[in-house]
Amino acid sequence: MRVLVDTQSWLWMTGAPERFSVAARAIVEHREHELYLSAASAWEIAIKHSIGKLRLPEPPAVYVPARIEATGVRPLGIDHAHALRVSTLPRHHRDPFDRLLVAQAQIEDLTILTSDSIFDAYDVPTLPAA
């Protein structure tokens, strides 16, 4: 299975895996699944850390790459097609990071692992994280 791990779920992977459901934990722990982390999530982490809304044990520029490597998650860059797809999405909510994840999942044929039910409103497969 090819899975785009949303920002919150990735932070759980790196610091609080006990928050996952049994099924979600099985997905993130078994290496036969291809797990991806979007550059949009790295951007969201950097912004939230810089404004004091996210505490990390080290700066995001160190934390994110080190944890990507440690977890075996594949980085997913943002292409123009991803950014432009956002304009075609219904306005179910306004979070630019989540909307970009939806666009990436649609274009790259990925399932989103998330604890946020808002993703269910979009035409994209999801897996519940909690």
C-alpha positions in Angstrom: 0.0 0.0 0.0 1.2 3.5 -0.8 0.4 5.9 2.0 0.8 9.6 2.5 1.2 10.2 6.2 -0.3 13.5 7.2 1.6 15.9 9.5 0.0 14.9 12.8 0.3 11.2 12.0 4.0 11.6 11.1 4.6 13.4 14.4 2.9 10.5 16.2 5.2 8.1 14.3 8.2 10.0 15.6 7.2 10.8 19.1 3.9 9.2 20.2 3.3 5.9 18.3 1.0 4.7 21.1 -1.6 7.2 19.8 -2.2 5.1 16.7 -4.9 2.5 16.5 -3.7 -1.1 16.3 -4.5 -1.1 12.5 -2.7 2.2 11.9 0.3 1.1 13.9 0.6 -2.1 11.8 0.7 0.0 8.6 3.4 2.4 9.8 5.5 -0.4 11.4 5.6 -2.9 8.5 8.1 -2.0 5.8 6.1 -3.5 2.9 4.0 -0.3 2.9 5.4 2.7 1.0 5.0 5.6 3.4 5.5 9.2 2.2 5.9 12.6 3.9 5.0 15.6 1.9 7.3 18.7 1.8 4.1 20.5 2.8 4.2 18.7 6.1 7.9 19.7 6.6 6.8 23.3 5.8 3.9 23.1 8.3 6.2 21.7 11.0 8.8 24.5 10.4 6.1 27.2 10.6 4.4 25.8 13.7 7.8 25.4 15.4 8.9 28.9 14.6 5.8 30.5 16.1 5.9 28.4 19.2 2.9 26.1 18.4 5.1 22.9 18.1 7.8 21.8 20.4 10.5 19.5 19.1 13.6 18.1 20.8 15.8 19.8 18.1 15.3 22.3 15.3 13.1 21.2 12.4 16.0 21.3 10.0 17.6 18.6 12.0 14.6 16.7 13.4 12.6 16.2 10.1 15.5 14.8 7.9 16.7 12.6 10.8 13.3 11.1 11.5 12.5 10.6 7.8 15.6 8.5 7.6 15.0 6.7 10.9 11.4 5.8 10.0 12.0 4.9 6.4 9.4 7.3 5.1 10.0 8.6 1.6 10.0 12.4 1.1 7.5 13.7 -1.4 8.3 17.0 -3.1 5.7 19.5 -4.2 5.4 19.8 -8.0 3.5 22.5 -9.9 0.8 19.9 -10.7 0.2 19.4 -7.0 0.0 23.1 -6.3 -2.3 23.8 -9.2 -4.6 20.9 -8.4 -5.5 22.7 -5.2 -7.5 25.2 -7.2 -9.9 22.4 -8.4 -10.7 21.1 -4.9 -14.0 21.9 -3.3 -13.8 24.4 -0.4 -14.5 21.9 2.4 -12.0 23.7 4.6 -9.3 26.3 4.2 -6.1 24.7 5.6 -3.6 25.1 2.8 -1.4 22.2 4.1 -4.3 19.7 4.1 -5.5 20.8 0.7 -2.1 20.3 -0.7 -2.0 16.8 0.8 -5.3 16.0 -0.9 -4.0 17.2 -4.2 -0.8 15.2 -3.9 -2.7 12.0 -2.9 -5.0 12.4 -5.9 -2.2 12.9 -8.4 0.2 10.3 -6.9 -2.6 7.7 -6.2 -1.9 7.7 -2.4 -4.1 6.9 0.6 -3.9 9.5 3.4 -3.2 8.2 6.9 -4.9 10.8 9.2 -6.8 11.4 12.4 -8.6 14.3 10.8 -12.1 13.5 9.4 -12.1 16.5 7.1 -10.1 14.4 4.5 -13.2 12.2 4.2 -15.0 15.0 2.5 -12.6 14.9 -0.5 -12.3 12.4 -3.3 -9.3 10.7 -1.8 -8.9 7.4 0.1 -8.1 7.7 3.8 -7.0 5.4 6.6 -7.9 6.4 10.2 -4.8 6.9 12.3 -6.6 6.7 15.7 
